[in-house]
Amino acid sequence: MTVVTYQTKPTSNQPVVRVLGLTGSLRSQSVNRALMSAAHELKPDDMQIMDHAGLDQLPYFNEDVETEGDPTTVQALKSALHSVDALLIVTPEYNSGVPAVLKNAIDWASRGASLLKEMPVALMSASPSPMGGQRAQLQFRQTLTGIGAHVLPAPDILIGSAPQRFDADLRLSDEPTRKLVARHLVRLRDWTLALGALRLHLKEAA
C-alpha cells in the first residue's frame, strides 16, 4: 500500500509556526507516543514540532516549592513554552480522565505569568476503546479554557480502536486517520497564525 503524506508548502512570506509537543503517556510503546511521531511526519512544511521530554521528572505541584523558586525541570518546561507559538497535546485516557503527568505539567505552566494564556492548543488522543479518549479531551478543554488558552475548535482527533490503526512498528498506517491528523495540524497552523494576526491588530488599534 502506498502511504501518502498530506503537507502544504509554505509561501515565501509565511512564518514557520513553532509547536511544543507534550505526550501524556510515559510508556515507550504507547500508541499516543506513536501518534506524536505521526504528527512529526504529517505536519505541514511550515511547522516545527519540538517534543518536550521529562514530564515524569516534574515534582508534584506544590506552592511551597514554587515559593522557594521553580525547580530546574519546571524552568525547562516554562522555557520551552516561552519559545513556541502553539502547543500540541497528545494524550491517552486514564480512568475516564486526564493522565496525572500531563495535568501536573499544565498546573506548573499556568502559574504566575501564565505561558498558557492566549496560547493556541490542539488536542489529539488515541485509545483502544471506540471513544478514542473523548473524556480526557473534554477535561483538558475545560482546564485549558479556564486558564485562558485558545483550544482548537472541533472537529476533534479521537482515534478509537487505536492499535488497529498502527502497524507492527507503531507507525500510523491507516490512511484515513493519517489524512485527519494532517488536516488537524494544518488547522492548528492556521489557527495560530490567525490568532497572532488578531493580537497584533488589537495591539495596533489600542
VEXDREN-2710 file (C-alpha; in Angstrom, 1 decimal):
% VEXDREN-2710
k/r/px/py/pz
1/MET/0.0/0.0/0.0
2/THR/1.3/3.4/-0.9
3/VAL/1.1/5.8/2.1
4/VAL/0.5/9.4/1.1
5/THR/1.5/12.3/3.3
6/TYR/-0.6/15.5/3.4
7/GLN/1.6/18.5/3.6
8/THR/1.3/22.1/2.4
9/LYS/4.1/24.2/1.1
10/PRO/4.9/27.4/2.9
11/THR/4.5/30.6/1.0
12/SER/7.6/32.8/0.7
13/ASN/6.4/35.2/3.3
14/GLN/4.7/32.9/5.7
15/PRO/6.5/32.3/9.1
16/VAL/7.3/28.9/10.5
17/VAL/4.9/28.0/13.3
18/ARG/6.8/26.5/16.3
19/VAL/4.8/24.0/18.3
20/LEU/5.7/22.3/21.6
21/GLY/4.6/18.7/21.8
22/LEU/3.5/17.2/25.1
23/THR/2.6/13.5/25.3
24/GLY/0.6/12.2/28.2
25/SER/1.9/8.6/28.2
26/LEU/5.3/7.6/29.6
27/ARG/5.3/4.1/28.1
28/SER/7.7/3.7/25.2
29/GLN/5.4/1.5/23.1
30/SER/2.3/3.8/23.7
31/VAL/0.1/4.4/20.7
32/ASN/-0.1/8.1/21.8
33/ARG/3.7/8.4/21.5
34/ALA/3.3/6.8/18.1
35/LEU/0.6/9.4/17.3
36/MET/3.0/12.2/18.2
37/SER/5.6/10.6/15.9
38/ALA/3.0/10.6/13.2
39/ALA/2.4/14.3/13.8
40/HIS/6.1/15.0/13.1
41/GLU/5.7/13.1/9.8
42/LEU/2.5/14.7/8.7
43/LYS/2.9/18.3/9.8
44/PRO/2.9/21.0/7.1
45/ASP/6.2/22.1/5.9
46/ASP/6.0/25.5/7.7
47/MET/5.6/23.9/11.1
48/GLN/8.2/22.7/13.6
49/ILE/7.2/20.4/16.4
50/MET/9.6/20.1/19.4
51/ASP/8.8/17.3/21.8
52/HIS/9.3/18.1/25.5
53/ALA/10.6/15.1/27.4
54/GLY/10.9/14.8/31.2
55/LEU/7.3/15.4/32.3
56/ASP/7.9/12.5/34.7
57/GLN/10.7/14.5/36.3
58/LEU/8.4/17.4/37.3
59/PRO/7.7/17.4/41.0
60/TYR/4.0/17.4/42.0
61/PHE/2.8/21.0/42.0
62/ASN/3.3/22.4/45.5
63/GLU/3.0/26.1/46.2
64/ASP/5.6/25.8/49.0
65/VAL/8.1/24.5/46.4
66/GLU/7.1/27.3/44.0
67/THR/7.7/29.9/46.6
68/GLU/11.3/28.8/47.0
69/GLY/11.8/29.0/43.3
70/ASP/10.9/26.8/40.3
71/PRO/12.8/23.6/40.2
72/THR/15.1/23.1/37.2
73/THR/12.6/20.8/35.4
74/VAL/9.9/23.3/35.8
75/GLN/12.1/26.1/34.5
76/ALA/12.9/23.9/31.4
77/LEU/9.2/23.4/30.7
78/LYS/8.4/27.1/31.0
79/SER/11.4/27.9/28.8
80/ALA/10.2/25.5/26.2
81/LEU/6.7/27.0/26.2
82/HIS/8.2/30.5/26.0
83/SER/10.0/29.7/22.8
84/VAL/7.0/28.4/20.8
85/ASP/3.8/29.7/19.2
86/ALA/1.5/26.8/20.0
87/LEU/1.0/23.7/21.9
88/LEU/0.1/20.1/20.8
89/ILE/-1.1/17.8/23.4
90/VAL/-1.4/14.1/22.6
91/THR/-3.0/12.2/25.5
92/PRO/-4.3/8.8/26.5
93/GLU/-7.3/8.5/28.7
94/TYR/-6.8/7.0/32.2
95/ASN/-9.8/6.0/34.3
96/SER/-12.1/8.2/32.2
97/GLY/-9.9/11.2/32.6
98/VAL/-6.6/13.0/32.0
99/PRO/-3.2/11.5/32.9
100/ALA/-1.7/12.9/36.1
101/VAL/1.7/13.7/34.5
102/LEU/0.1/16.0/31.9
103/LYS/-2.3/17.7/34.4
104/ASN/0.7/18.4/36.7
105/ALA/2.6/20.0/33.8
106/ILE/-0.3/22.2/33.0
107/ASP/-0.7/23.2/36.6
108/TRP/3.0/24.3/36.8
109/ALA/2.8/26.1/33.4
110/SER/-0.3/28.1/34.4
111/ARG/1.3/29.7/37.5
112/GLY/2.5/33.3/37.7
113/ALA/2.7/35.0/34.3
114/SER/0.9/32.0/32.7
115/LEU/2.6/31.0/29.5
116/LEU/-0.6/29.2/28.5
117/LYS/-2.8/32.3/28.5
118/GLU/-3.8/33.0/24.9
119/MET/-1.7/30.0/23.7
120/PRO/-3.2/28.2/20.7
121/VAL/-3.6/24.5/21.7
122/ALA/-4.5/21.4/19.7
123/LEU/-5.6/18.1/21.3
124/MET/-5.3/14.6/19.9
125/SER/-5.9/11.3/21.6
126/ALA/-5.7/7.6/20.9
127/SER/-7.3/4.7/22.8
128/PRO/-8.1/1.1/22.4
129/SER/-11.7/2.0/23.2
130/PRO/-14.1/3.1/20.5
131/MET/-14.4/6.6/22.2
132/GLY/-10.8/7.4/21.4
133/GLY/-10.1/9.4/24.6
134/GLN/-13.0/11.7/24.4
135/ARG/-13.5/12.2/28.1
136/ALA/-9.8/13.1/28.6
137/GLN/-10.1/15.7/25.9
138/LEU/-13.2/17.2/27.4
139/GLN/-11.5/17.6/30.7
140/PHE/-8.5/19.2/29.1
141/ARG/-10.7/21.6/27.2
142/GLN/-12.3/22.7/30.5
143/THR/-8.9/23.2/32.2
144/LEU/-7.2/24.9/29.3
145/THR/-10.2/27.2/28.6
146/GLY/-10.3/28.1/32.3
147/ILE/-6.7/29.4/32.2
148/GLY/-7.2/31.4/29.0
149/ALA/-5.7/29.1/26.4
150/HIS/-7.3/29.0/22.9
151/VAL/-8.1/25.4/22.2
152/LEU/-8.6/24.5/18.5
153/PRO/-12.3/24.0/17.9
154/ALA/-13.9/20.7/16.7
155/PRO/-13.6/18.5/14.8
156/ASP/-11.6/16.6/17.3
157/ILE/-9.0/13.9/16.7
158/LEU/-10.3/10.9/18.7
159/ILE/-8.6/7.8/17.4
160/GLY/-10.7/4.8/18.7
161/SER/-9.6/1.2/18.3
162/ALA/-6.2/2.7/18.0
163/PRO/-4.0/-0.5/17.9
164/GLN/-5.7/-1.4/14.6
165/ARG/-4.5/1.8/13.0
166/PHE/-0.8/1.4/13.6
167/ASP/1.5/-1.3/12.1
168/ALA/3.9/-3.6/13.9
169/ASP/6.5/-0.8/14.1
170/LEU/3.9/1.6/15.7
171/ARG/3.7/3.7/12.5
172/LEU/0.3/5.2/11.8
173/SER/-0.7/3.2/8.7
174/ASP/-4.4/3.8/8.5
175/GLU/-4.7/6.2/5.6
176/PRO/-8.0/7.9/6.6
177/THR/-6.5/8.6/10.0
178/ARG/-3.3/9.9/8.6
179/LYS/-5.4/12.4/6.5
180/LEU/-7.3/13.5/9.6
181/VAL/-4.1/14.1/11.6
182/ALA/-2.5/16.0/8.7
183/ARG/-5.6/18.3/8.3
184/HIS/-5.7/18.8/12.1
185/LEU/-2.1/20.1/12.1
186/VAL/-2.9/22.4/9.1
187/ARG/-5.8/23.8/11.1
188/LEU/-3.5/24.3/14.1
189/ARG/-1.1/26.3/11.9
190/ASP/-3.9/28.4/10.5
191/TRP/-5.5/28.9/14.0
192/THR/-2.1/30.0/15.4
193/LEU/-1.4/32.5/12.6
194/ALA/-5.0/33.9/12.7
195/LEU/-4.8/34.5/16.5
196/GLY/-1.4/36.1/16.1
197/ALA/-2.7/38.4/13.5
198/LEU/-5.7/39.3/15.7
199/ARG/-3.5/40.1/18.7
200/LEU/-1.3/42.3/16.5
201/HIS/-4.3/44.1/15.1
202/LEU/-5.7/44.7/18.6
203/LYS/-2.4/46.0/19.8
204/GLU/-2.0/48.4/17.0
205/ALA/-5.6/49.6/17.4
206/ALA/-5.2/50.2/21.2
END
